[in-house]
Every structure is written in C-alpha cells, then in structure tokens.
Amino acid sequence: MPKHRILSIEEAVEVLNKLGVKPWQLPRISANDPIIKLLGGKPGDIVEIERNSPTAGKHVVYRVVVSY
C-alpha cells in the first residue's frame, strides 16, 4: 500500500503554487475510500501519495478528496 498523508493547509497551498494548478484540477479520490476514512480526510483536503517505483525510485502524486 502506498504511503498516504493529508497535507496541512500551508503545505497544500505550497504544492498548488508549485504545480500551478487549482484544487479542482487535481485527480480525485473519494471520501469513501478506506484509506481516506482511516486518515480522517474530508472533501477539499489534498492527499499526498508516495509510491515506490522500480524505474523512478520514489514517485509522489497529489489528489483532492471529493464526496461521491
């Protein structure tokens, strides 16, 4: 299972500025996803997902929590 972490507001703003996107432009993850429920995520939160890749080493992606 990849490492998931909910970003603080300050971290989220920094990531959005670095990527040059608005929250709704990020890929989505459901608030009903088991890991999001476990972390206590709510719609609007931004989640950092860190995956290990055999070719890229560490790969980090960001998703916005949505309710559906």
CHARMM internal coordinates of N, CA and C (Angstrom, degrees):
IC EDIT
DIST 1 N 1 CA 1.4589
DIST 1 CA 1 C 1.5284
ANGL 1 N 1 CA 1 C 108.29
DIST 1 C 2 N 1.3251
ANGL 1 CA 1 C 2 N 117.19
DIHE 1 N 1 CA 1 C 2 N 128.43
DIST 2 N 2 CA 1.4746
ANGL 1 C 2 N 2 CA 119.89
DIHE 1 CA 1 C 2 N 2 CA 177.50
DIST 2 CA 2 C 1.5314
ANGL 2 N 2 CA 2 C 110.54
DIHE 1 C 2 N 2 CA 2 C -65.24
DIST 2 C 3 N 1.3098
ANGL 2 CA 2 C 3 N 115.72
DIHE 2 N 2 CA 2 C 3 N 154.48
DIST 3 N 3 CA 1.4643
ANGL 2 C 3 N 3 CA 121.60
DIHE 2 CA 2 C 3 N 3 CA 178.80
DIST 3 CA 3 C 1.5336
ANGL 3 N 3 CA 3 C 108.65
DIHE 2 C 3 N 3 CA 3 C -76.25
DIST 3 C 4 N 1.3411
ANGL 3 CA 3 C 4 N 116.15
DIHE 3 N 3 CA 3 C 4 N 126.44
DIST 4 N 4 CA 1.4645
ANGL 3 C 4 N 4 CA 122.59
DIHE 3 CA 3 C 4 N 4 CA 178.22
DIST 4 CA 4 C 1.5246
ANGL 4 N 4 CA 4 C 108.44
DIHE 3 C 4 N 4 CA 4 C -113.34
DIST 4 C 5 N 1.3307
ANGL 4 CA 4 C 5 N 115.86
DIHE 4 N 4 CA 4 C 5 N 142.37
DIST 5 N 5 CA 1.4710
ANGL 4 C 5 N 5 CA 120.68
DIHE 4 CA 4 C 5 N 5 CA 178.80
DIST 5 CA 5 C 1.5169
ANGL 5 N 5 CA 5 C 108.93
DIHE 4 C 5 N 5 CA 5 C -149.46
DIST 5 C 6 N 1.3317
ANGL 5 CA 5 C 6 N 116.01
DIHE 5 N 5 CA 5 C 6 N 131.23
DIST 6 N 6 CA 1.4666
ANGL 5 C 6 N 6 CA 120.42
DIHE 5 CA 5 C 6 N 6 CA 175.89
DIST 6 CA 6 C 1.5240
ANGL 6 N 6 CA 6 C 107.87
DIHE 5 C 6 N 6 CA 6 C -82.19
DIST 6 C 7 N 1.3263
ANGL 6 CA 6 C 7 N 116.11
DIHE 6 N 6 CA 6 C 7 N 128.72
DIST 7 N 7 CA 1.4622
ANGL 6 C 7 N 7 CA 121.11
DIHE 6 CA 6 C 7 N 7 CA -178.58
DIST 7 CA 7 C 1.5186
ANGL 7 N 7 CA 7 C 111.34
DIHE 6 C 7 N 7 CA 7 C -79.83
DIST 7 C 8 N 1.3278
ANGL 7 CA 7 C 8 N 115.45
DIHE 7 N 7 CA 7 C 8 N 147.65
DIST 8 N 8 CA 1.4633
ANGL 7 C 8 N 8 CA 120.23
DIHE 7 CA 7 C 8 N 8 CA 172.13
DIST 8 CA 8 C 1.5297
ANGL 8 N 8 CA 8 C 107.51
DIHE 7 C 8 N 8 CA 8 C -70.15
DIST 8 C 9 N 1.3071
ANGL 8 CA 8 C 9 N 116.86
DIHE 8 N 8 CA 8 C 9 N 167.06
DIST 9 N 9 CA 1.4702
ANGL 8 C 9 N 9 CA 120.74
DIHE 8 CA 8 C 9 N 9 CA 179.57
DIST 9 CA 9 C 1.5273
ANGL 9 N 9 CA 9 C 110.37
DIHE 8 C 9 N 9 CA 9 C -59.42
DIST 9 C 10 N 1.3247
ANGL 9 CA 9 C 10 N 116.52
DIHE 9 N 9 CA 9 C 10 N -42.51
DIST 10 N 10 CA 1.4613
ANGL 9 C 10 N 10 CA 120.46
DIHE 9 CA 9 C 10 N 10 CA -179.12
DIST 10 CA 10 C 1.5247
ANGL 10 N 10 CA 10 C 110.96
DIHE 9 C 10 N 10 CA 10 C -63.77
DIST 10 C 11 N 1.3474
ANGL 10 CA 10 C 11 N 116.52
DIHE 10 N 10 CA 10 C 11 N -43.52
DIST 11 N 11 CA 1.4577
ANGL 10 C 11 N 11 CA 120.40
DIHE 10 CA 10 C 11 N 11 CA 178.95
DIST 11 CA 11 C 1.5292
ANGL 11 N 11 CA 11 C 110.69
DIHE 10 C 11 N 11 CA 11 C -65.13
DIST 11 C 12 N 1.3284
ANGL 11 CA 11 C 12 N 116.80
DIHE 11 N 11 CA 11 C 12 N -40.36
DIST 12 N 12 CA 1.4594
ANGL 11 C 12 N 12 CA 121.27
DIHE 11 CA 11 C 12 N 12 CA -179.84
DIST 12 CA 12 C 1.5235
ANGL 12 N 12 CA 12 C 110.88
DIHE 11 C 12 N 12 CA 12 C -62.03
DIST 12 C 13 N 1.3238
ANGL 12 CA 12 C 13 N 117.22
DIHE 12 N 12 CA 12 C 13 N -44.71
DIST 13 N 13 CA 1.4683
ANGL 12 C 13 N 13 CA 121.33
DIHE 12 CA 12 C 13 N 13 CA 178.93
DIST 13 CA 13 C 1.5238
ANGL 13 N 13 CA 13 C 109.92
DIHE 12 C 13 N 13 CA 13 C -61.90
DIST 13 C 14 N 1.3199
ANGL 13 CA 13 C 14 N 116.66
DIHE 13 N 13 CA 13 C 14 N -42.47
DIST 14 N 14 CA 1.4660
ANGL 13 C 14 N 14 CA 121.13
DIHE 13 CA 13 C 14 N 14 CA 179.84
DIST 14 CA 14 C 1.5356
ANGL 14 N 14 CA 14 C 110.77
DIHE 13 C 14 N 14 CA 14 C -62.35
DIST 14 C 15 N 1.3281
ANGL 14 CA 14 C 15 N 116.68
DIHE 14 N 14 CA 14 C 15 N -44.80
DIST 15 N 15 CA 1.4703
ANGL 14 C 15 N 15 CA 121.02
DIHE 14 CA 14 C 15 N 15 CA 179.99
DIST 15 CA 15 C 1.5243
ANGL 15 N 15 CA 15 C 110.63
DIHE 14 C 15 N 15 CA 15 C -64.44
DIST 15 C 16 N 1.3278
ANGL 15 CA 15 C 16 N 117.25
DIHE 15 N 15 CA 15 C 16 N -45.60
DIST 16 N 16 CA 1.4617
ANGL 15 C 16 N 16 CA 120.45
DIHE 15 CA 15 C 16 N 16 CA 179.93
DIST 16 CA 16 C 1.5232
ANGL 16 N 16 CA 16 C 111.30
DIHE 15 C 16 N 16 CA 16 C -61.13
DIST 16 C 17 N 1.3221
ANGL 16 CA 16 C 17 N 116.71
DIHE 16 N 16 CA 16 C 17 N -41.54
DIST 17 N 17 CA 1.4710
ANGL 16 C 17 N 17 CA 120.45
DIHE 16 CA 16 C 17 N 17 CA 177.84
DIST 17 CA 17 C 1.5233
ANGL 17 N 17 CA 17 C 111.14
DIHE 16 C 17 N 17 CA 17 C -65.53
DIST 17 C 18 N 1.3310
ANGL 17 CA 17 C 18 N 116.42
DIHE 17 N 17 CA 17 C 18 N -42.38
DIST 18 N 18 CA 1.4586
ANGL 17 C 18 N 18 CA 120.68
DIHE 17 CA 17 C 18 N 18 CA -179.90
DIST 18 CA 18 C 1.5265
ANGL 18 N 18 CA 18 C 111.21
DIHE 17 C 18 N 18 CA 18 C -62.99
DIST 18 C 19 N 1.3342
ANGL 18 CA 18 C 19 N 116.18
DIHE 18 N 18 CA 18 C 19 N -40.49
DIST 19 N 19 CA 1.4627
ANGL 18 C 19 N 19 CA 120.35
DIHE 18 CA 18 C 19 N 19 CA -179.35
DIST 19 CA 19 C 1.5299
ANGL 19 N 19 CA 19 C 113.02
DIHE 18 C 19 N 19 CA 19 C -83.13
DIST 19 C 20 N 1.3356
ANGL 19 CA 19 C 20 N 116.56
DIHE 19 N 19 CA 19 C 20 N -16.59
DIST 20 N 20 CA 1.4615
ANGL 19 C 20 N 20 CA 120.65
DIHE 19 CA 19 C 20 N 20 CA -179.82
DIST 20 CA 20 C 1.5195
ANGL 20 N 20 CA 20 C 113.04
DIHE 19 C 20 N 20 CA 20 C 69.14
DIST 20 C 21 N 1.3437
ANGL 20 CA 20 C 21 N 116.33
DIHE 20 N 20 CA 20 C 21 N 38.26
DIST 21 N 21 CA 1.4639
ANGL 20 C 21 N 21 CA 120.91
DIHE 20 CA 20 C 21 N 21 CA -178.70
DIST 21 CA 21 C 1.5228
ANGL 21 N 21 CA 21 C 110.51
DIHE 20 C 21 N 21 CA 21 C -130.54
DIST 21 C 22 N 1.3241
ANGL 21 CA 21 C 22 N 114.79
DIHE 21 N 21 CA 21 C 22 N 164.53
DIST 22 N 22 CA 1.4606
ANGL 21 C 22 N 22 CA 122.08
DIHE 21 CA 21 C 22 N 22 CA 172.41
DIST 22 CA 22 C 1.5283
ANGL 22 N 22 CA 22 C 107.07
DIHE 21 C 22 N 22 CA 22 C -97.37
DIST 22 C 23 N 1.3310
ANGL 22 CA 22 C 23 N 118.67
DIHE 22 N 22 CA 22 C 23 N 158.54
DIST 23 N 23 CA 1.4717
ANGL 22 C 23 N 23 CA 120.09
DIHE 22 CA 22 C 23 N 23 CA -177.22
DIST 23 CA 23 C 1.5227
ANGL 23 N 23 CA 23 C 113.71
DIHE 22 C 23 N 23 CA 23 C -54.23
DIST 23 C 24 N 1.3328
ANGL 23 CA 23 C 24 N 118.06
DIHE 23 N 23 CA 23 C 24 N -40.02
DIST 24 N 24 CA 1.4611
ANGL 23 C 24 N 24 CA 120.13
DIHE 23 CA 23 C 24 N 24 CA -177.01
DIST 24 CA 24 C 1.5299
ANGL 24 N 24 CA 24 C 113.10
DIHE 23 C 24 N 24 CA 24 C -70.26
DIST 24 C 25 N 1.3410
ANGL 24 CA 24 C 25 N 117.32
DIHE 24 N 24 CA 24 C 25 N -8.82
DIST 25 N 25 CA 1.4606
ANGL 24 C 25 N 25 CA 120.66
DIHE 24 CA 24 C 25 N 25 CA 178.07
DIST 25 CA 25 C 1.5273
ANGL 25 N 25 CA 25 C 112.36
DIHE 24 C 25 N 25 CA 25 C -88.88
DIST 25 C 26 N 1.3251
ANGL 25 CA 25 C 26 N 116.46
DIHE 25 N 25 CA 25 C 26 N -8.00
DIST 26 N 26 CA 1.4580
ANGL 25 C 26 N 26 CA 120.13
DIHE 25 CA 25 C 26 N 26 CA 178.20
DIST 26 CA 26 C 1.5259
ANGL 26 N 26 CA 26 C 110.16
DIHE 25 C 26 N 26 CA 26 C -79.57
DIST 26 C 27 N 1.3280
ANGL 26 CA 26 C 27 N 117.07
DIHE 26 N 26 CA 26 C 27 N 155.83
DIST 27 N 27 CA 1.4652
ANGL 26 C 27 N 27 CA 118.98
DIHE 26 CA 26 C 27 N 27 CA 171.78
DIST 27 CA 27 C 1.5294
ANGL 27 N 27 CA 27 C 108.88
DIHE 26 C 27 N 27 CA 27 C -60.11
DIST 27 C 28 N 1.3181
ANGL 27 CA 27 C 28 N 116.38
DIHE 27 N 27 CA 27 C 28 N 155.90
DIST 28 N 28 CA 1.4630
ANGL 27 C 28 N 28 CA 120.83
DIHE 27 CA 27 C 28 N 28 CA -174.63
DIST 28 CA 28 C 1.5207
ANGL 28 N 28 CA 28 C 111.77
DIHE 27 C 28 N 28 CA 28 C -104.97
DIST 28 C 29 N 1.3374
ANGL 28 CA 28 C 29 N 114.48
DIHE 28 N 28 CA 28 C 29 N 154.47
DIST 29 N 29 CA 1.4524
ANGL 28 C 29 N 29 CA 121.68
DIHE 28 CA 28 C 29 N 29 CA 170.88
DIST 29 CA 29 C 1.5258
ANGL 29 N 29 CA 29 C 106.45
DIHE 28 C 29 N 29 CA 29 C -137.95
DIST 29 C 30 N 1.3061
ANGL 29 CA 29 C 30 N 116.85
DIHE 29 N 29 CA 29 C 30 N 136.38
DIST 30 N 30 CA 1.4598
ANGL 29 C 30 N 30 CA 121.87
DIHE 29 CA 29 C 30 N 30 CA -174.50
DIST 30 CA 30 C 1.5283
ANGL 30 N 30 CA 30 C 111.76
DIHE 29 C 30 N 30 CA 30 C -72.07
DIST 30 C 31 N 1.3225
ANGL 30 CA 30 C 31 N 115.48
DIHE 30 N 30 CA 30 C 31 N 142.29
DIST 31 N 31 CA 1.4604
ANGL 30 C 31 N 31 CA 120.96
DIHE 30 CA 30 C 31 N 31 CA 173.98
DIST 31 CA 31 C 1.5181
ANGL 31 N 31 CA 31 C 110.44
DIHE 30 C 31 N 31 CA 31 C -64.42
DIST 31 C 32 N 1.3358
ANGL 31 CA 31 C 32 N 117.20
DIHE 31 N 31 CA 31 C 32 N -17.62
DIST 32 N 32 CA 1.4630
ANGL 31 C 32 N 32 CA 121.73
DIHE 31 CA 31 C 32 N 32 CA 178.73
DIST 32 CA 32 C 1.5272
ANGL 32 N 32 CA 32 C 112.98
DIHE 31 C 32 N 32 CA 32 C -88.45
DIST 32 C 33 N 1.3281
ANGL 32 CA 32 C 33 N 117.44
DIHE 32 N 32 CA 32 C 33 N -2.27
DIST 33 N 33 CA 1.4590
ANGL 32 C 33 N 33 CA 121.12
DIHE 32 CA 32 C 33 N 33 CA 176.96
DIST 33 CA 33 C 1.5322
ANGL 33 N 33 CA 33 C 107.79
DIHE 32 C 33 N 33 CA 33 C -62.07
DIST 33 C 34 N 1.3337
ANGL 33 CA 33 C 34 N 118.09
DIHE 33 N 33 CA 33 C 34 N 134.34
DIST 34 N 34 CA 1.4747
ANGL 33 C 34 N 34 CA 120.03
DIHE 33 CA 33 C 34 N 34 CA -176.84
DIST 34 CA 34 C 1.5280
ANGL 34 N 34 CA 34 C 114.59
DIHE 33 C 34 N 34 CA 34 C -54.23
DIST 34 C 35 N 1.3211
ANGL 34 CA 34 C 35 N 118.79
DIHE 34 N 34 CA 34 C 35 N -40.44
DIST 35 N 35 CA 1.4718
ANGL 34 C 35 N 35 CA 120.05
DIHE 34 CA 34 C 35 N 35 CA -178.84
DIST 35 CA 35 C 1.5272
ANGL 35 N 35 CA 35 C 110.86
DIHE 34 C 35 N 35 CA 35 C -69.25
DIST 35 C 36 N 1.3265
ANGL 35 CA 35 C 36 N 117.43
DIHE 35 N 35 CA 35 C 36 N -35.01
DIST 36 N 36 CA 1.4633
ANGL 35 C 36 N 36 CA 120.65
DIHE 35 CA 35 C 36 N 36 CA 178.76
DIST 36 CA 36 C 1.5304
ANGL 36 N 36 CA 36 C 109.48
DIHE 35 C 36 N 36 CA 36 C -68.34
DIST 36 C 37 N 1.3347
ANGL 36 CA 36 C 37 N 116.50
DIHE 36 N 36 CA 36 C 37 N -40.73
DIST 37 N 37 CA 1.4724
ANGL 36 C 37 N 37 CA 119.68
DIHE 36 CA 36 C 37 N 37 CA 175.65
DIST 37 CA 37 C 1.5190
ANGL 37 N 37 CA 37 C 110.54
DIHE 36 C 37 N 37 CA 37 C -61.12
DIST 37 C 38 N 1.3302
ANGL 37 CA 37 C 38 N 117.15
DIHE 37 N 37 CA 37 C 38 N -42.96
DIST 38 N 38 CA 1.4563
ANGL 37 C 38 N 38 CA 122.25
DIHE 37 CA 37 C 38 N 38 CA 179.97
DIST 38 CA 38 C 1.5334
ANGL 38 N 38 CA 38 C 111.34
DIHE 37 C 38 N 38 CA 38 C -61.45
DIST 38 C 39 N 1.3366
ANGL 38 CA 38 C 39 N 116.08
DIHE 38 N 38 CA 38 C 39 N -39.91
DIST 39 N 39 CA 1.4712
ANGL 38 C 39 N 39 CA 120.83
DIHE 38 CA 38 C 39 N 39 CA -179.10
DIST 39 CA 39 C 1.5303
ANGL 39 N 39 CA 39 C 112.80
DIHE 38 C 39 N 39 CA 39 C -79.95
DIST 39 C 40 N 1.3365
ANGL 39 CA 39 C 40 N 116.78
DIHE 39 N 39 CA 39 C 40 N -12.82
DIST 40 N 40 CA 1.4617
ANGL 39 C 40 N 40 CA 120.18
DIHE 39 CA 39 C 40 N 40 CA -178.32
DIST 40 CA 40 C 1.5156
ANGL 40 N 40 CA 40 C 112.94
DIHE 39 C 40 N 40 CA 40 C 80.27
DIST 40 C 41 N 1.3195
ANGL 40 CA 40 C 41 N 116.96
DIHE 40 N 40 CA 40 C 41 N 27.11
DIST 41 N 41 CA 1.4575
ANGL 40 C 41 N 41 CA 120.89
DIHE 40 CA 40 C 41 N 41 CA -179.73
DIST 41 CA 41 C 1.5185
ANGL 41 N 41 CA 41 C 112.16
DIHE 40 C 41 N 41 CA 41 C -71.36
DIST 41 C 42 N 1.3199
ANGL 41 CA 41 C 42 N 114.60
DIHE 41 N 41 CA 41 C 42 N 150.99
DIST 42 N 42 CA 1.4634
ANGL 41 C 42 N 42 CA 120.35
DIHE 41 CA 41 C 42 N 42 CA 178.34
DIST 42 CA 42 C 1.5270
ANGL 42 N 42 CA 42 C 108.50
DIHE 41 C 42 N 42 CA 42 C -133.57
DIST 42 C 43 N 1.3315
ANGL 42 CA 42 C 43 N 117.25
DIHE 42 N 42 CA 42 C 43 N 159.78
DIST 43 N 43 CA 1.4649
ANGL 42 C 43 N 43 CA 119.74
DIHE 42 CA 42 C 43 N 43 CA -178.92
DIST 43 CA 43 C 1.5358
ANGL 43 N 43 CA 43 C 111.88
DIHE 42 C 43 N 43 CA 43 C -51.93
DIST 43 C 44 N 1.3094
ANGL 43 CA 43 C 44 N 114.85
DIHE 43 N 43 CA 43 C 44 N 135.01
DIST 44 N 44 CA 1.4622
ANGL 43 C 44 N 44 CA 121.43
DIHE 43 CA 43 C 44 N 44 CA -178.95
DIST 44 CA 44 C 1.5171
ANGL 44 N 44 CA 44 C 112.92
DIHE 43 C 44 N 44 CA 44 C 100.53
DIST 44 C 45 N 1.3376
ANGL 44 CA 44 C 45 N 117.97
DIHE 44 N 44 CA 44 C 45 N -20.75
DIST 45 N 45 CA 1.4683
ANGL 44 C 45 N 45 CA 120.48
DIHE 44 CA 44 C 45 N 45 CA 177.07
DIST 45 CA 45 C 1.5138
ANGL 45 N 45 CA 45 C 109.76
DIHE 44 C 45 N 45 CA 45 C -67.49
DIST 45 C 46 N 1.3137
ANGL 45 CA 45 C 46 N 115.86
DIHE 45 N 45 CA 45 C 46 N 151.22
DIST 46 N 46 CA 1.4581
ANGL 45 C 46 N 46 CA 121.17
DIHE 45 CA 45 C 46 N 46 CA 175.11
DIST 46 CA 46 C 1.5240
ANGL 46 N 46 CA 46 C 107.44
DIHE 45 C 46 N 46 CA 46 C -110.95
DIST 46 C 47 N 1.3312
ANGL 46 CA 46 C 47 N 114.81
DIHE 46 N 46 CA 46 C 47 N 131.25
DIST 47 N 47 CA 1.4492
ANGL 46 C 47 N 47 CA 122.15
DIHE 46 CA 46 C 47 N 47 CA -176.21
DIST 47 CA 47 C 1.5216
ANGL 47 N 47 CA 47 C 109.48
DIHE 46 C 47 N 47 CA 47 C -111.41
DIST 47 C 48 N 1.3252
ANGL 47 CA 47 C 48 N 115.35
DIHE 47 N 47 CA 47 C 48 N 133.19
DIST 48 N 48 CA 1.4617
ANGL 47 C 48 N 48 CA 121.67
DIHE 47 CA 47 C 48 N 48 CA 173.71
DIST 48 CA 48 C 1.5248
ANGL 48 N 48 CA 48 C 107.29
DIHE 47 C 48 N 48 CA 48 C -96.22
DIST 48 C 49 N 1.3234
ANGL 48 CA 48 C 49 N 116.12
DIHE 48 N 48 CA 48 C 49 N 128.11
DIST 49 N 49 CA 1.4561
ANGL 48 C 49 N 49 CA 121.29
DIHE 48 CA 48 C 49 N 49 CA 179.48
DIST 49 CA 49 C 1.5213
ANGL 49 N 49 CA 49 C 107.63
DIHE 48 C 49 N 49 CA 49 C -119.15
DIST 49 C 50 N 1.3236
ANGL 49 CA 49 C 50 N 115.30
DIHE 49 N 49 CA 49 C 50 N 121.29
DIST 50 N 50 CA 1.4668
ANGL 49 C 50 N 50 CA 121.20
DIHE 49 CA 49 C 50 N 50 CA -177.39
DIST 50 CA 50 C 1.5239
ANGL 50 N 50 CA 50 C 108.93
DIHE 49 C 50 N 50 CA 50 C -108.80
DIST 50 C 51 N 1.3206
ANGL 50 CA 50 C 51 N 115.51
DIHE 50 N 50 CA 50 C 51 N 119.05
DIST 51 N 51 CA 1.4614
ANGL 50 C 51 N 51 CA 121.25
DIHE 50 CA 50 C 51 N 51 CA -179.35
DIST 51 CA 51 C 1.5219
ANGL 51 N 51 CA 51 C 109.52
DIHE 50 C 51 N 51 CA 51 C -115.84
DIST 51 C 52 N 1.3230
ANGL 51 CA 51 C 52 N 114.87
DIHE 51 N 51 CA 51 C 52 N 146.39
DIST 52 N 52 CA 1.4548
ANGL 51 C 52 N 52 CA 120.19
DIHE 51 CA 51 C 52 N 52 CA 173.09
DIST 52 CA 52 C 1.5134
ANGL 52 N 52 CA 52 C 108.05
DIHE 51 C 52 N 52 CA 52 C -90.83
DIST 52 C 53 N 1.3212
ANGL 52 CA 52 C 53 N 115.74
DIHE 52 N 52 CA 52 C 53 N 132.32
DIST 53 N 53 CA 1.4602
ANGL 52 C 53 N 53 CA 121.62
DIHE 52 CA 52 C 53 N 53 CA -178.64
DIST 53 CA 53 C 1.5198
ANGL 53 N 53 CA 53 C 109.08
DIHE 52 C 53 N 53 CA 53 C -123.82
DIST 53 C 54 N 1.3323
ANGL 53 CA 53 C 54 N 117.54
DIHE 53 N 53 CA 53 C 54 N 133.63
DIST 54 N 54 CA 1.4657
ANGL 53 C 54 N 54 CA 119.00
DIHE 53 CA 53 C 54 N 54 CA 179.21
DIST 54 CA 54 C 1.5308
ANGL 54 N 54 CA 54 C 113.02
DIHE 53 C 54 N 54 CA 54 C -64.50
DIST 54 C 55 N 1.3304
ANGL 54 CA 54 C 55 N 117.25
DIHE 54 N 54 CA 54 C 55 N -25.20
DIST 55 N 55 CA 1.4654
ANGL 54 C 55 N 55 CA 119.43
DIHE 54 CA 54 C 55 N 55 CA -178.42
DIST 55 CA 55 C 1.5216
ANGL 55 N 55 CA 55 C 113.01
DIHE 54 C 55 N 55 CA 55 C -100.79
DIST 55 C 56 N 1.3261
ANGL 55 CA 55 C 56 N 117.81
DIHE 55 N 55 CA 55 C 56 N -34.73
DIST 56 N 56 CA 1.4626
ANGL 55 C 56 N 56 CA 120.54
DIHE 55 CA 55 C 56 N 56 CA -175.70
DIST 56 CA 56 C 1.5276
ANGL 56 N 56 CA 56 C 112.86
DIHE 55 C 56 N 56 CA 56 C -102.17
DIST 56 C 57 N 1.3216
ANGL 56 CA 56 C 57 N 117.87
DIHE 56 N 56 CA 56 C 57 N -4.86
DIST 57 N 57 CA 1.4612
ANGL 56 C 57 N 57 CA 120.05
DIHE 56 CA 56 C 57 N 57 CA -175.68
DIST 57 CA 57 C 1.5119
ANGL 57 N 57 CA 57 C 109.28
DIHE 56 C 57 N 57 CA 57 C 78.99
DIST 57 C 58 N 1.3193
ANGL 57 CA 57 C 58 N 116.91
DIHE 57 N 57 CA 57 C 58 N -112.38
DIST 58 N 58 CA 1.4626
ANGL 57 C 58 N 58 CA 121.88
DIHE 57 CA 57 C 58 N 58 CA 178.99
DIST 58 CA 58 C 1.5264
ANGL 58 N 58 CA 58 C 108.66
DIHE 57 C 58 N 58 CA 58 C -99.31
DIST 58 C 59 N 1.3301
ANGL 58 CA 58 C 59 N 116.36
DIHE 58 N 58 CA 58 C 59 N 128.72
DIST 59 N 59 CA 1.4631
ANGL 58 C 59 N 59 CA 121.96
DIHE 58 CA 58 C 59 N 59 CA -179.71
DIST 59 CA 59 C 1.5307
ANGL 59 N 59 CA 59 C 108.02
DIHE 58 C 59 N 59 CA 59 C -121.49
DIST 59 C 60 N 1.3304
ANGL 59 CA 59 C 60 N 117.20
DIHE 59 N 59 CA 59 C 60 N 123.67
DIST 60 N 60 CA 1.4590
ANGL 59 C 60 N 60 CA 122.04
DIHE 59 CA 59 C 60 N 60 CA -177.73
DIST 60 CA 60 C 1.5264
ANGL 60 N 60 CA 60 C 109.37
DIHE 59 C 60 N 60 CA 60 C -112.10
DIST 60 C 61 N 1.3270
ANGL 60 CA 60 C 61 N 116.17
DIHE 60 N 60 CA 60 C 61 N 131.82
DIST 61 N 61 CA 1.4584
ANGL 60 C 61 N 61 CA 122.13
DIHE 60 CA 60 C 61 N 61 CA 175.81
DIST 61 CA 61 C 1.5215
ANGL 61 N 61 CA 61 C 108.42
DIHE 60 C 61 N 61 CA 61 C -128.08
DIST 61 C 62 N 1.3053
ANGL 61 CA 61 C 62 N 115.71
DIHE 61 N 61 CA 61 C 62 N 158.87
DIST 62 N 62 CA 1.4629
ANGL 61 C 62 N 62 CA 122.04
DIHE 61 CA 61 C 62 N 62 CA -179.82
DIST 62 CA 62 C 1.5131
ANGL 62 N 62 CA 62 C 109.02
DIHE 61 C 62 N 62 CA 62 C -123.80
DIST 62 C 63 N 1.3245
ANGL 62 CA 62 C 63 N 115.65
DIHE 62 N 62 CA 62 C 63 N 141.34
DIST 63 N 63 CA 1.4650
ANGL 62 C 63 N 63 CA 121.83
DIHE 62 CA 62 C 63 N 63 CA 178.18
DIST 63 CA 63 C 1.5216
ANGL 63 N 63 CA 63 C 108.81
DIHE 62 C 63 N 63 CA 63 C -136.39
DIST 63 C 64 N 1.3190
ANGL 63 CA 63 C 64 N 116.26
DIHE 63 N 63 CA 63 C 64 N 149.99
DIST 64 N 64 CA 1.4438
ANGL 63 C 64 N 64 CA 121.00
DIHE 63 CA 63 C 64 N 64 CA 176.78
DIST 64 CA 64 C 1.5353
ANGL 64 N 64 CA 64 C 107.81
DIHE 63 C 64 N 64 CA 64 C -102.25
DIST 64 C 65 N 1.3283
ANGL 64 CA 64 C 65 N 116.04
DIHE 64 N 64 CA 64 C 65 N 137.65
DIST 65 N 65 CA 1.4642
ANGL 64 C 65 N 65 CA 121.66
DIHE 64 CA 64 C 65 N 65 CA -179.61
DIST 65 CA 65 C 1.5235
ANGL 65 N 65 CA 65 C 108.32
DIHE 64 C 65 N 65 CA 65 C -79.73
DIST 65 C 66 N 1.3480
ANGL 65 CA 65 C 66 N 115.08
DIHE 65 N 65 CA 65 C 66 N 130.02
DIST 66 N 66 CA 1.4560
ANGL 65 C 66 N 66 CA 121.01
DIHE 65 CA 65 C 66 N 66 CA 178.40
DIST 66 CA 66 C 1.5187
ANGL 66 N 66 CA 66 C 108.99
DIHE 65 C 66 N 66 CA 66 C -127.63
DIST 66 C 67 N 1.3275
ANGL 66 CA 66 C 67 N 116.26
DIHE 66 N 66 CA 66 C 67 N 158.25
DIST 67 N 67 CA 1.4670
ANGL 66 C 67 N 67 CA 119.91
DIHE 66 CA 66 C 67 N 67 CA 178.95
DIST 67 CA 67 C 1.5217
ANGL 67 N 67 CA 67 C 109.31
DIHE 66 C 67 N 67 CA 67 C -102.36
DIST 67 C 68 N 1.3002
ANGL 67 CA 67 C 68 N 115.90
DIHE 67 N 67 CA 67 C 68 N 104.06
DIST 68 N 68 CA 1.4611
ANGL 67 C 68 N 68 CA 123.02
DIHE 67 CA 67 C 68 N 68 CA 171.27
DIST 68 CA 68 C 1.4855
ANGL 68 N 68 CA 68 C 109.91
DIHE 67 C 68 N 68 CA 68 C -160.43
END
COOR INIT
IC SEED 1 N 1 CA 1 C
IC BUILD
